[in-house]
Amino acid sequence: MKKLICAALLLFTAAAVFAADPVEGYWVSINEEGELTAGWHIYQKDGVLYGEILAAAGKPRDTIATAVKESYKDFPVTGTVNKMPLLGTPWIWGLTSKAAGQWTNGSIIDPADGKVYKCKITFRKADGKKYKEDTLEMRGEIGMGIGRSQFWKRSTPEDIDQIQ
């Protein structure tokens, strides 16, 4: 019986360690006017959080991110950034976990104008009040807490594939 309990505890602990963080998954970005702008995939790799655009509203799938600079400090992909595709490039990178659903100390590039911001992401669970559905607070800052937040909505790969 003791071995069975130990095995169950070990299995439970392993499941908790390997469980996905609630920020991971598919999200649609919503701008300040309430318009859907893009579909994103947020994922972890080696304990670091990244985000790639999978579809952008009003942009062809083969769009190149020409508005960005040639390079950025610590950009996670080698090569000339302003020759990279808009879709599938990690425009969010370097975030580290502060707690489940809270990530800080990363960077985000706005591929529309090439500006880079400090980035933090916070998962907001649906509570039926302020957050009617699971929401991702994406905060970009220029420093000293000055910045803005967008509130992204959980999505699916199928829904993102429909963005045009």
Backbone torsions as a table, in degrees:
resi	resn	phi	psi	omega
1	MET	NA	-40.9	179.9
2	LYS	-61.6	-40.2	178.7
3	LYS	-64.9	-38.5	179.7
4	LEU	-64.0	-42.7	179.0
5	ILE	-65.4	-43.3	178.5
6	CYS	-62.0	-42.2	179.1
7	ALA	-64.1	-41.4	178.9
8	ALA	-64.2	-43.0	178.0
9	LEU	-63.2	-41.4	178.1
10	LEU	-62.4	-44.4	178.8
11	LEU	-63.0	-44.0	178.9
12	PHE	-62.3	-44.2	179.4
13	THR	-63.6	-43.3	178.9
14	ALA	-63.0	-40.8	179.2
15	ALA	-63.7	-39.9	179.5
16	ALA	-66.4	-39.7	-179.3
17	VAL	-65.7	-39.2	-175.6
18	PHE	-94.5	3.7	179.0
19	ALA	-68.5	141.7	179.7
20	ALA	-69.3	143.6	174.8
21	ASP	-70.8	146.5	-177.5
22	PRO	-63.8	-16.3	177.0
23	VAL	-76.8	-20.9	-178.4
24	GLU	-70.9	145.3	177.0
25	GLY	132.7	-152.9	-174.5
26	TYR	-111.3	133.5	-175.0
27	TRP	-139.4	151.9	170.8
28	VAL	-111.4	131.9	178.1
29	SER	-82.3	138.9	-179.2
30	ILE	-123.5	125.3	-179.4
31	ASN	-80.1	-179.2	-176.5
32	GLU	-64.8	-20.9	177.8
33	GLU	-87.9	2.0	179.2
34	GLY	83.6	13.0	-178.2
35	GLU	-94.7	138.8	175.4
36	LEU	-70.1	128.4	-177.7
37	THR	-111.0	-32.6	-176.8
38	ALA	-164.1	161.4	171.9
39	GLY	-107.6	133.1	-173.9
40	TRP	-122.3	152.5	167.8
41	HIS	-116.7	118.9	178.7
42	ILE	-105.8	127.6	-174.7
43	TYR	-149.4	160.1	176.2
44	GLN	-101.9	145.0	171.8
45	LYS	-142.4	118.4	-179.3
46	ASP	53.9	40.0	176.6
47	GLY	78.3	7.0	178.8
48	VAL	-115.0	141.3	-177.7
49	LEU	-95.2	138.5	179.8
50	TYR	-132.7	161.9	174.3
51	GLY	-145.1	132.5	179.2
52	GLU	-122.9	143.4	173.3
53	ILE	-80.3	130.6	177.4
54	LEU	-102.5	-25.2	177.9
55	ALA	-156.5	142.2	179.8
56	ALA	-125.6	129.9	-178.7
57	ALA	-61.2	128.5	176.5
58	GLY	76.3	9.1	-179.0
59	LYS	-120.1	134.5	174.6
60	PRO	-62.6	152.2	-176.7
61	ARG	-63.4	-21.0	-178.0
62	ASP	-100.5	19.1	-179.4
63	THR	-62.9	135.1	174.8
64	ILE	-97.7	140.3	-177.1
65	ALA	-80.7	68.2	-175.0
66	THR	-73.3	-16.3	-178.3
67	ALA	-79.9	-8.9	-179.1
68	VAL	-88.3	171.9	178.9
69	LYS	-79.2	169.9	177.7
70	GLU	-66.6	-34.1	-178.7
71	SER	-152.2	159.7	177.3
72	TYR	-139.0	145.5	178.2
73	LYS	-59.1	129.4	175.9
74	ASP	65.3	17.0	178.2
75	PHE	-59.4	135.3	-169.9
76	PRO	-78.1	-2.9	-179.2
77	VAL	-122.6	135.4	177.6
78	THR	-80.3	150.4	179.1
79	GLY	123.1	179.7	-179.8
80	THR	-83.4	112.8	-171.5
81	VAL	-62.9	-39.2	-177.4
82	ASN	-77.3	9.5	171.7
83	LYS	-115.5	5.4	-178.9
84	MET	-87.2	154.7	178.1
85	PRO	-70.3	147.3	175.3
86	LEU	-60.9	-41.9	-177.9
87	LEU	-90.1	135.1	175.5
88	GLY	88.0	-1.6	176.9
89	THR	-96.1	137.2	-178.6
90	PRO	-76.4	91.1	179.6
91	TRP	-77.2	-15.7	174.0
92	ILE	-114.7	132.1	180.0
93	TRP	-158.4	162.0	169.4
94	GLY	79.5	8.9	-179.1
95	LEU	-76.9	141.2	177.2
96	THR	-116.8	151.0	-175.6
97	SER	-75.7	129.9	173.7
98	LYS	-96.4	-37.4	177.0
99	ALA	-167.3	170.9	178.1
100	ALA	-55.7	124.6	179.2
101	GLY	81.5	5.3	179.5
102	GLN	-131.6	120.7	-177.8
103	TRP	-129.7	138.8	-175.9
104	THR	-139.2	177.6	172.2
105	ASN	62.3	33.1	177.2
106	GLY	-111.7	-168.7	179.4
107	SER	-134.5	152.6	173.8
108	ILE	-140.4	137.7	175.4
109	ILE	-108.7	134.9	170.4
110	ASP	-85.3	105.5	-176.0
111	PRO	-66.7	-11.6	178.5
112	ALA	-74.4	-30.0	-178.9
113	ASP	-132.3	-4.3	176.0
114	GLY	82.5	3.0	-179.8
115	LYS	-75.8	139.7	179.5
116	VAL	-109.6	139.6	-177.7
117	TYR	-130.0	153.4	167.8
118	LYS	-67.4	144.3	-172.7
119	CYS	-131.2	140.4	168.1
120	LYS	-140.1	149.3	-175.5
121	ILE	-128.9	133.9	177.3
122	THR	-131.2	128.7	176.3
123	PHE	-81.6	131.8	177.0
124	ARG	-117.1	108.0	-178.5
125	LYS	-69.6	142.7	176.8
126	ALA	-57.9	128.8	179.8
127	ASP	-122.3	0.6	-179.6
128	GLY	76.6	-3.0	-179.3
129	LYS	-117.1	-94.5	-179.6
130	LYS	-67.3	-39.9	-179.3
131	TYR	-112.7	101.3	-178.1
132	LYS	-70.8	-24.8	177.5
133	GLU	-142.4	164.5	177.0
134	ASP	-54.1	132.2	-173.2
135	THR	-133.8	144.0	175.8
136	LEU	-110.4	118.5	174.8
137	GLU	-88.7	112.8	179.9
138	MET	-102.8	113.0	-177.2
139	ARG	-113.2	124.6	174.6
140	GLY	-111.2	133.3	-177.6
141	GLU	-131.9	149.6	175.3
142	ILE	-93.8	-12.1	179.1
143	GLY	137.9	159.4	179.0
144	MET	52.3	32.6	178.2
145	GLY	77.1	3.3	-179.6
146	ILE	-86.9	121.6	-179.5
147	GLY	176.5	-158.3	179.0
148	ARG	-148.7	158.0	179.3
149	SER	-115.6	146.6	167.7
150	GLN	-117.5	153.7	-178.7
151	PHE	-118.5	108.7	-175.0
152	TRP	-93.9	152.4	-178.3
153	LYS	-108.8	142.3	177.9
154	ARG	-62.5	146.4	-177.2
155	SER	-142.8	-169.9	177.3
156	THR	-131.5	159.0	176.0
157	PRO	-58.5	-35.1	-179.6
158	GLU	-65.7	-43.4	178.4
159	ASP	-65.7	-40.9	-179.9
160	ILE	-64.1	-36.7	179.6
161	ASP	-63.2	-20.9	179.9
162	GLN	-85.3	-9.5	-178.7
163	ILE	-69.0	131.2	180.0
164	GLN	-130.5	NA	NA
